[in-house]
Amino acid sequence: MATKSDFTQDEWSRIVRAPLVAGMAVALADPGTAGETAKETLAALESATNPPSNEDLLNEVAAEVQAMQARNESPLGGYRPTADRGPAAEQVLEELRAACSVVNLKASPEEAAAFGRWLVSAAQAAAEAAKEGGFLGIGGQQVSEREQAMLDRVREVVTG
């Protein structure tokens, strides 16, 4: 079983922010209103504090996110795609790929698979948090085509 002590500080920071980065991927895929983005962010944060399974690594990451929230620190730790490094969506997917790579190297296969499922779950929660399009909540789609395409890409990245 992998724990925080098995990772460098940089690796651990990347792992802790990964569920939020997965939600960010969806938000970048189909930017909506500020309210929609806020709902997507909150859904990803909720997912980051409630892993879908009970592996020690996932619980330790969730506890770290909760502790950071309690200290009013961002679990993203200053991570932000920048225009000088190419398309933001590609940067986010590369960040998820890097986090999964570290977990795949240092955690058990079961933990690594659970971590990947968690990232997909966080992205899915963000995608379902707000309708895209429509007017004043009427009409629109729960998950837009661009969000679904990004969900598929996130799934592909985290499952190798």
N, C-alpha and C positions, 0 to 999 in steps of 0.2 A: 504494500500500500504506500502510495506516495503522499507526502505531506509537504508543508511549506518549506521545511528544512532541506528537502531534496532539490530545491530550485534556487538559482541565484536570485538576487533582489530584482533584477531586470526581468528575468523569466517569470517570477511570481507576479510582478506588476502586470505583465502581459496577460497572464492567466486570469487574474482578478478582473481585469477590464473586458475580457473576451465576451461575456454575455451581453454587456452593454454595447460593445462594438458590433455584435450580431444584430442588435436592435437598430443601431446606427445605419447599418447596411440597408435595411428596409426603408428607413427615413430618407436616405440619400437616393434610393431608387425611384421614389415618387414623392418629391417634396410637396407637402400640402401647406395648409395654413399653420400659423403658430400654434393654434389649439390642437390641431391634428398631430403636429410634431411633439407637443407636450404629452399628449396621450400615449404616443408611441414610446417616448422616452420613459414615462412612468411604468408602462407595461414591461419594458425591458428591465428596468430596475426591480420591479416586483419579481420577475423571473430570476434575476440575479441573486435575490435573497431567499428564493424558494426553489432549490434544485428539484428536478422531477424524480430523482432517485436518491438512495441513501448511502452512496459511496463516501468514504471519509474525505477524499480530496474535494468533492463537490461541496460537502458540508463545511469544510474549512474555508473554501473560497467564499461561500455564502456568508459565513460568519465574519470574514474580513470585510466584505462589502457592507454588511450591517454595521460593523464597528466604524468604518469610514463615514457612513451616513450619520452615525451618532456624533462624530467629531466634525460634522459639516465639511467633510473632504469629498472631493469627487473621485469615485472609483476609476474614472478615466485617467486620472493622474496627469492631466495636461495633454493627453493624446488627442490629436486633431489632424485629420488629413490636410495637407497644404497644397496649394495650386502648383508650386514649383516641383512637386513630385509626381505629377500626372493626375489622371482622373481619380476623384475621391473614392468612388465605388471600388476601383481596383486596389487602392491603398488599404481600404477596409478589409477587403477579401484577403489581401496579403497578410494583414495583421492577424486575421483569424487563422490562416494557414500556418503562420509562425507559432501561434499559441498552441494549435493542435500538434504541431511537430514536436514541440518541447514536451507536451504531455505524453505523446506517443513514445518518446524516448525514455522518459523517467517514470511513468506510471504503468500499472498493469494493463493488459489489453482490455480488461473489463472496465477499468476506470477511464481509459482513453475513449472507449466507445460511449460510455455514459457522458463524458465531457462533451463529445461531439453532439450527442442527442440533446444535451442541455442547450448548446449554442443554437441548434435548430429550433428548439422550443422557445428560446428567447426571441429569435427573429420572428417566429410565427406569432408570438404574443404581441409583438410590436405591430405586425401586419394587420392583426385583427382588432387592434385597439381603437382605430378610428376609420370611419368610412372615407373613401377617397371620392372626390367629385360631389355632385349634388349641390343643393342649395339649402342652407339652414337645417341641415340634417335630413333633408328629404332627397331621396334618390341616392345615387352614388353606389359604389361597390365596397363591400367589406374588405376585400383584398383586390387591389388593382392588378392589371396584367403585369405592370412593371414590378410591383411588389412580389408577385408570384414568381416572376423570372429571377428576381434576386433571391427569393427563398430557395429556389432550385439551385442557384449558384452557391449559396451558403451551404446547402446540403451536400453538394458536390465537393466543396472545399474541405468540409469537416470529416467526410467519409473517405477522403483520399481519392 
